[in-house]
Amino acid sequence: MSPERARAAFRAGTVAPTSGWAAGFTQTNLIAVPRDWAYDVLLFCQRNPRPCPVLDVTDPGSTSTVLAPGADLSRDLPRYRVWRDGELAGEVDDVSGLWQEDLVAFSIGCSFTFETGLLAAGIPLRHIEQGRNVSMYVTNRRCRPAGRLHGPMVVSMRPIPADRVAEATAISGAMPAVHGAPVHTGDPAELGIADLDRPDFGDPVRAEPGDVPVFWACGVTPQAALMASKPPFAITHSPGHMFITDRRDSEYRVTVQWNEQPPSG
């Protein structure tokens, strides 16, 4: 499915996690805040580039983005979250009636983008196999604060066969604009995660024999910061329900780092 058809389906009312949709095209997280908070968000993202890599920032009030000319950020995601004073006020499929003239929208890189490379290499993605949203967890790692914005890092987790972890690390590491390499592999307790079967966002995903949990910095991190910092109003994507852009994943690949055979000599 093309990005245009995917966005049209969401605008028409289809609601689904977007992992696996429009393969080969970049997906982004969304956070829109009043202009008075926009500098704090921009500084927070600059200070925490692993979980919050910024791909575009709109003018105040605008719902358009250079990442997909003609698209509408207020209608073309499958599901949104509306926040008031740091509390989740609701989840809706269209926020065009809530979009304020002073809202500044940030498009933040998404780990779904590097999944194309993992699948192309034959690395299994259990959440796609199981028809589930990816698992996401709030960690004990604190982000560097910026102005009024502060909070913990959120990570996404994918069970990866142990003998493919190095390859998955290299493939994702070649895409720093969409979170890059994992921040942790193995024992979730080191991130303060008590139970993988109880994610804070998304769905629990069943590991297969021989899999190990691999954790990547996640673009839901700004939502954790909203809960901690309590701006008066904000709009975000619902976790796992991303904006599908017209940009190809390959545009964000900086190098090829993996080679199964070491160079001779």
N, C-alpha and C positions, 0 to 999 in steps of 0.2 A: 504494500500500500504506500502511495506517495504521501509526503507530509501534508499536501493540500487536502487530499481525501481524508486523512486522519483528522485534521483540524475540522473539516466540514462535518465529520461524523460526531465529534465532540460538541460542536456548536448545535447540532441537531438533537443532542440529548444522550448520546452514548457515554456511559461512564465505565471506565476500566483502567486498571494500572497500565502504564504505557511501555513497560519493559517488553521488548520484542516487536513493538509497532514501528513501522517505517524504518526497517533495518538499514543501517548505513547513514542515517541522518541524526544529527546532534539533538539531544534533548536538554532542557534546562529547568532548573528550579526557579520559582518566582517569589520575590518578596517586594511588596509595594508599601511604602510608608509616607506619611506627610512630609512635605519639603523640609520642615523644621527638624526632622529626624534623619534626613537623607545623608547628611555629611557623617553622622555617627555610623550609619550602616556602611557607607563607603570606606571609612577609616577602619571599621571592624573587619571588613573583607580584606583590605590591604594588609592588615596585621595578622590575618589568619587565612592565608591563601590556599592551604590544603583543603579545608572544608568549604571555603567560600570563594572560589575562583570566579571573578566577574567577567562575563562575556559581553554584556551590554547594559547601559543605563539610559532610561528614557528622560525626555524633558518633562517637567511637571504637568500632570494632567493627561499626558499622551498615553495611548494604549497600543501604539505601533512600535515595532522594533526592526532594526536593520537586519536582524537574524532571519526574518521572514516577512519581506515586504507584502503589504496587503492583509496580513494577519491582525487579529485583535486580541491583545493579552487579557481582556476582560471577558472574552466569550469562548476562546479556542483551546482552553484546557478542559480536561474531563471533569475535574472537581477542584473547588477552591475552599480555603479556610478563611473565615473572617474573625479578626481579633479585636477585642476592645479592652483596654487597660490590662493587657497581658493575658486575658482570659479568652478561651475559644468560645466565640459567640455563635458559631454555626458553620456548617459545611453546605455549600450550594454549588450548582452547576453553571451559574452565570453571575458575574458580579458587575455587569455593565451599569446596573441601576445604583450600585454602591460606589462606583469609581468617582473619586473627588477631584476637583480641579487642581489640587496641590499635591496629588500623589505622584511619587517618583518610584518607578519600577526597576528593579534589578533582576537581570537574568544571570543566573549562577550555574556554572558547569555541573553536569550530572554524571554519575558513574554509569548510568545506562549506556552512555556513549561508548565507553570502552568495551562494553559487552559484545559489540559486533566483532571486535578483534579476538576476543576470547572464544566466541562461537566459531569463527573462521578457523581458528587453530584447533578446533575439536575439543576444547575444554568445556565440560558440562556445566550448565548453570541450573542448579536444582530448583530454584524458584520458578523458572520458566517451564521446566519439565513438569512441575507439580501444579502449574496454573495459579501460582500465588504471587503476591506482592513480595518484594525483597524485605528481609528482616532489618530493622534499624533500632539502634540502642543509644540511650544517653550514657556517656562515659564519665569517669572520674577525672578526665583531663580537662583542665580549664582553658578556655580560649583567652587570648590576650585582650583585655577590655579596651574599649574605644569610646570616649565621651560617656554617654549614659548607657551604652550597650555592653552587656557582659553575659557570660553564660558558659555552659559546658560544650565540649565537642560531641557531636552525634556521629556515629559510624554506621555504615551498612555492612552486612555480613553475608558472605557467600561460602558455602561448603565447597572446597576444592580438593580433588584427589591429591594426596600428599606428593606424588611424583610429578604433578603439574604446577605446584605452587610457584617454583622459580620462573617458569614460563609465564604464568599469569601475572607475576610481579613485573617482569620485563615488558610485557605487552601494555599493561596499564601504566607503567612508569614512563612509557613513551608519550603519554598524553597528560601532561601536568595541568592543562587548562580544564580538565574534567576530573580532578582529584588525584591523578597520578597513581603512584605505587601504594600498596597497602601501608597502613600505619601500625598494624600489628597482625601477627599470625600465631595461632595457638590458644593458650589458656585465656578464656574471656575474663577470668577473675582479675587479671592484671589491668584490665580496663574498668574494673568495678562492676562488671556485668555478672549478676548472680545466676541467671537462668536463661539460656538461649531459647528455651521454649516460650518465653514471655517477653517478646520484643516490645519496646515502647511505641514503635510505629511499624506499620506493615504487618506481615503475617509470619508465624513460625514456619520454618522451612526444614524439612527432614533431610538429615545428612545420610549419605550412603556409606557402607563399609569402606574404610580407607580414606575417607574425607577428613580434612582438618578445617576448622573455621578460620577464614581470612577476613580481615576487617579493613575497610577503606573509609577515609574521611567522607562525610556526607553533607550534602547541601540542605538537609533539614536543620543543620546547626543554627541558622538564623531564627528558626521557629523556637528553639530552646532559649535563644537569647531574648526573643520577644516575651516569653513567659517569665523570664527572670527580670527583665528591664521594664516591662509594662508601658510601652508607648500607648497613647490614647486610642489609636486605630491602626490597623494594618490588614493587608490582604496577602495571602500566600497560596501556593499550590497545596493540595492535600498530598501528604507523603505518598510517593510512587505514581502520582498522577501529574505527569510533567507536560511542559510545552514542547511540542515537536517543531523544530526549526527547519529552514531550507538549507542549512549548512551541512556539508558532508562531514562525517566523522574524521575522514582523512585530513581535513584542514587543520585539525588540532593534534595531529601526530607529528612529533618533532624529530623522531629518529627511530630506527629499528634496532633494538638492543638484544634481541634473542637469536641465538644460533645454536641448534642442537649439537653441532659438531664444532669443537674448538678449532681455531685456525691452525694450520700446520706450520711447523718451523718455529 
